[in-house]
Amino acid sequence: MNNRPGFSLIISVTIIGTVLMLVAISATRVLLQQLSTSVGLDDHIAAKYLAEGCAEQALLRLSEDAQYAGNETIIIDGLSCTIRPKELSGSNTVFTTEVEVNARLYRLRVELSSTNPITILSWERVASF
């Protein structure tokens, strides 16, 4: 009879320990998922800023040389950005940039209605060219 209360205590501690362990495992999974999302967001932001910097570089080079045609890769802070060849869309000039940061692609399309002075008609992210 004296063993019964000790046995109940051991079973109770085991059940409570198991429940607490399951809660801890679930919390760890949620935290790891949020961390992964946060890292992905950082990559997205880095890719966005790099693509925008690349587009600005293309516009700067165009302002210095009216014959600038793009078609180059620029390295900024150890990451590469591609300025694709200049295109014409009707009477408008189009520059596109493409960046990949840790498998996160960011593509930017900049359309100019005038190159002298430079007049930006649109500046938008695109899924593909």
Number of C-alpha atoms within 10 A of each C-alpha: 5 6 7 9 9 11 11 11 11 12 11 12 12 12 12 12 12 12 12 12 12 12 12 12 12 12 12 12 12 12 12 12 12 12 12 12 12 12 13 16 13 13 18 20 15 19 25 22 13 26 27 24 16 25 25 14 15 24 20 13 15 17 15 10 10 10 10 15 16 21 14 12 15 15 11 11 7 7 13 18 25 21 23 19 14 15 14 11 10 8 9 15 17 21 22 26 29 26 26 20 19 12 11 15 16 25 21 22 22 20 19 22 17 13 14 10 9 13 12 16 13 12 16 12 17 13 10 10 9
